[in-house]
Amino acid sequence: MGSLSKTGDKTITVMLVDDHPVVRDGYRRLLESTPDIRVVGEAGDGDAALSQYQKLWPDVMVLDLSMPGSGGLEVISRLITKEPMARILVFSMHESITMISRAIDAGALGYLTKQSGMGQMIDAVRQVARRQIYIDPAYVQEVLQLRQHDGDPLATLTKREFQIFSLLAEGRSSAEIADALSISHGTVGVHHANIMKKLDLNNSAQLVRLAIRCGVIQP
């Protein structure tokens, strides 16, 4: 948990989760340029993030979505299941309104894209530390419209199905997905079939095209 600074204000402790060490170093330098934020740990993949979280108990986890092994959405889901009060800020290259909405649904309190000004991360960390929702201002209205009007073509998918849909779109095999999500190969197959039926898809090419159209993956 955060400690008290010399001024009496609470220091916000942060854990950085991104698979690029250089990127993490940049985040660390930025956040620690302010007197009220201290980075207490880093992780390069989802499994390490979950393990370290329960050792460090940071006030805020700053999390990328695209990582080897367990992806960011799976990390959010698993962490919130174990620690419902965890405060997670997603900082990702994904600018898809669908991905932003899914991350918030999974339990994240904040979402910034990597196109945001770096100064926004400091504001976002402070707000998420106060358990307040922070969505990149450039996308707030679109996210609200999507959630109000149910304009998401992937809205029929459950959280697990959406995770598997995203991994399939990235070209992951069933075995790789089973390993990443810690589920059986057969369970992946059942979800895969349900996804194809719900979305009225006939093959992998159609699935990939839909994922690109929805901004889940980049073309």
C-alpha positions as CSV (number, residue, x, y, z in Angstrom):
1,M,0.0,0.0,0.0
2,G,1.1,3.6,-0.4
3,S,3.2,5.3,2.3
4,L,3.2,8.9,3.5
5,S,5.6,11.3,1.9
6,K,7.5,14.0,3.9
7,T,4.8,16.4,3.1
8,G,2.2,14.1,4.6
9,D,0.6,13.3,1.3
10,K,0.1,9.6,0.3
11,T,2.6,8.3,-2.1
12,I,1.0,6.2,-4.9
13,T,2.8,3.0,-5.5
14,V,2.7,1.6,-9.0
15,M,3.6,-1.6,-10.8
16,L,4.4,-1.5,-14.5
17,V,3.5,-4.4,-16.7
18,D,4.8,-4.3,-20.3
19,D,6.9,-6.8,-22.3
20,H,9.4,-4.1,-23.5
21,P,12.0,-3.2,-20.9
22,V,12.8,0.1,-22.7
23,V,9.1,1.1,-22.5
24,R,8.9,0.3,-18.8
25,D,12.0,2.4,-18.2
26,G,10.3,5.3,-19.9
27,Y,7.2,5.0,-17.8
28,R,9.2,4.7,-14.7
29,R,11.2,7.9,-15.4
30,L,8.0,9.8,-16.2
31,L,6.0,8.6,-13.1
32,E,8.9,9.1,-10.7
33,S,9.4,12.6,-12.0
34,T,6.5,13.5,-9.7
35,P,6.9,13.5,-5.9
36,D,3.7,11.6,-5.2
37,I,4.2,8.5,-7.4
38,R,6.8,5.7,-6.8
39,V,7.3,2.6,-9.0
40,V,7.7,-0.4,-6.8
41,G,7.9,-3.2,-9.4
42,E,7.9,-4.3,-13.0
43,A,6.8,-7.4,-14.9
44,G,7.2,-8.4,-18.5
45,D,4.3,-10.8,-18.9
46,G,0.9,-11.6,-17.4
47,D,1.9,-14.5,-15.2
48,A,4.8,-12.5,-13.6
49,A,2.4,-9.6,-13.1
50,L,-0.1,-11.7,-11.2
51,S,2.6,-13.2,-9.0
52,Q,4.3,-9.9,-8.2
53,Y,1.1,-8.1,-7.5
54,Q,0.4,-10.3,-4.4
55,K,3.9,-9.6,-3.2
56,L,4.0,-5.9,-3.8
57,W,0.4,-4.8,-3.4
58,P,0.8,-1.7,-5.5
59,D,-1.9,1.0,-5.4
60,V,-2.1,0.9,-9.2
61,M,-1.1,-1.6,-11.9
62,V,-0.3,0.0,-15.2
63,L,-0.9,-2.7,-17.7
64,D,-0.3,-3.3,-21.5
65,L,-2.8,-5.5,-23.2
66,S,-0.5,-7.1,-25.8
67,M,1.9,-9.5,-24.0
68,P,3.2,-13.0,-24.4
69,G,1.4,-15.7,-22.5
70,S,-1.7,-14.5,-20.7
71,G,-2.9,-11.3,-22.4
72,G,-3.9,-8.2,-20.7
73,L,-7.6,-8.9,-20.6
74,E,-6.9,-12.3,-19.0
75,V,-4.7,-10.6,-16.4
76,I,-7.4,-8.1,-15.5
77,S,-10.0,-10.8,-15.2
78,R,-7.8,-13.1,-13.1
79,L,-6.6,-10.3,-10.8
80,I,-10.1,-8.9,-10.2
81,T,-11.4,-12.3,-9.4
82,K,-8.8,-12.7,-6.7
83,E,-8.5,-9.1,-5.6
84,P,-11.8,-7.2,-6.4
85,M,-10.4,-3.9,-5.1
86,A,-7.3,-4.0,-7.4
87,R,-6.9,-0.7,-9.4
88,I,-5.7,-1.3,-12.9
89,L,-4.9,1.3,-15.6
90,V,-4.5,0.0,-19.1
91,F,-2.0,1.8,-21.3
92,S,-2.1,0.2,-24.7
93,M,-1.6,0.6,-28.4
94,H,-5.1,-0.6,-29.0
95,E,-7.4,2.4,-29.8
96,S,-10.4,0.2,-30.5
97,I,-13.6,1.4,-28.7
98,T,-14.5,-2.3,-28.3
99,M,-11.2,-3.1,-26.6
100,I,-11.6,-0.1,-24.3
101,S,-15.1,-1.1,-23.3
102,R,-14.0,-4.7,-22.8
103,A,-11.1,-3.7,-20.5
104,I,-13.5,-1.6,-18.4
105,D,-16.0,-4.5,-18.3
106,A,-13.2,-6.9,-17.2
107,G,-12.5,-4.6,-14.2
108,A,-9.9,-2.0,-15.2
109,L,-10.6,1.4,-13.8
110,G,-8.7,3.3,-16.5
111,Y,-7.7,3.2,-20.1
112,L,-5.1,5.3,-22.0
113,T,-3.8,4.7,-25.5
114,K,-0.1,5.0,-26.3
115,Q,-1.0,7.9,-28.6
116,S,-1.9,10.0,-25.5
117,G,0.3,12.7,-24.2
118,M,2.7,11.2,-21.6
119,G,1.5,13.8,-19.0
120,Q,-2.0,12.2,-19.2
121,M,-0.6,9.0,-17.6
122,I,0.3,10.9,-14.4
123,D,-3.3,12.3,-14.2
124,A,-4.7,8.8,-15.0
125,V,-2.6,7.1,-12.3
126,R,-3.7,9.6,-9.7
127,Q,-7.4,9.3,-10.6
128,V,-7.3,5.5,-10.7
129,A,-5.6,5.5,-7.3
130,R,-8.7,7.3,-6.0
131,R,-10.8,4.5,-7.5
132,Q,-12.2,6.8,-10.1
133,I,-12.8,5.8,-13.8
134,Y,-10.4,7.4,-16.2
135,I,-10.8,6.9,-20.0
136,D,-8.6,8.6,-22.5
137,P,-10.6,11.9,-23.2
138,A,-10.3,11.3,-27.0
139,Y,-12.5,8.2,-26.7
140,V,-14.9,8.9,-23.9
141,Q,-17.9,9.9,-26.0
142,E,-17.5,6.9,-28.4
143,V,-17.2,4.5,-25.5
144,L,-20.4,6.0,-23.9
145,Q,-22.2,5.8,-27.2
146,L,-21.2,2.2,-27.8
147,R,-22.4,1.2,-24.3
148,Q,-25.7,3.1,-24.5
149,H,-26.6,1.9,-28.0
150,D,-25.1,-1.6,-28.0
151,G,-23.4,-0.9,-31.3
152,D,-20.7,-3.5,-30.7
153,P,-20.9,-6.3,-33.2
154,L,-19.0,-8.5,-30.6
155,A,-21.5,-7.7,-27.8
156,T,-22.9,-11.2,-27.8
157,L,-19.6,-12.7,-26.8
158,T,-18.9,-13.5,-23.2
159,K,-15.7,-12.2,-21.6
160,R,-14.0,-15.6,-22.1
161,E,-15.2,-15.9,-25.7
162,F,-13.9,-12.4,-26.4
163,Q,-10.5,-13.3,-25.0
164,I,-10.4,-16.4,-27.2
165,F,-11.7,-14.4,-30.2
166,S,-8.8,-11.9,-29.8
167,L,-6.2,-14.7,-29.5
168,L,-7.6,-16.5,-32.5
169,A,-7.5,-13.3,-34.5
170,E,-3.8,-12.9,-33.5
171,G,-3.2,-16.3,-35.1
172,R,-2.7,-18.3,-31.9
173,S,-3.3,-22.0,-32.1
174,S,-5.8,-23.8,-29.8
175,A,-2.9,-25.3,-27.9
176,E,-1.3,-21.9,-27.4
177,I,-4.7,-20.4,-26.3
178,A,-5.3,-23.3,-23.8
179,D,-1.8,-22.7,-22.3
180,A,-2.2,-18.9,-22.1
181,L,-5.6,-19.1,-20.4
182,S,-4.9,-22.2,-18.3
183,I,-7.9,-24.1,-19.8
184,S,-8.1,-27.4,-21.6
185,H,-7.8,-27.8,-25.4
186,G,-11.3,-29.1,-25.5
187,T,-12.7,-26.1,-23.7
188,V,-11.0,-23.8,-26.3
189,G,-12.6,-25.9,-29.0
190,V,-16.1,-25.5,-27.5
191,H,-15.6,-21.7,-27.2
192,H,-14.3,-21.5,-30.7
193,A,-17.4,-23.2,-32.1
194,N,-19.7,-21.0,-30.0
195,I,-17.9,-17.9,-31.3
196,M,-18.2,-18.9,-34.9
197,K,-21.9,-19.6,-34.5
198,K,-22.7,-16.4,-32.5
199,L,-20.9,-14.2,-35.1
200,D,-22.1,-16.2,-38.1
201,L,-18.6,-16.8,-39.3
202,N,-17.5,-19.7,-41.6
203,N,-13.8,-19.6,-41.4
204,S,-10.7,-18.0,-39.8
205,A,-10.3,-15.4,-42.6
206,Q,-13.8,-14.0,-41.8
207,L,-12.9,-14.0,-38.1
208,V,-9.7,-12.0,-38.8
209,R,-11.5,-9.5,-41.0
210,L,-14.1,-8.9,-38.3
211,A,-11.4,-8.4,-35.7
212,I,-9.7,-5.8,-37.9
213,R,-13.0,-4.1,-38.5
214,C,-13.7,-3.9,-34.8
215,G,-10.1,-2.7,-34.0
216,V,-9.3,-5.8,-32.0
217,I,-6.1,-6.3,-34.1
218,Q,-4.2,-4.1,-36.5
219,P,-4.3,-4.9,-40.2
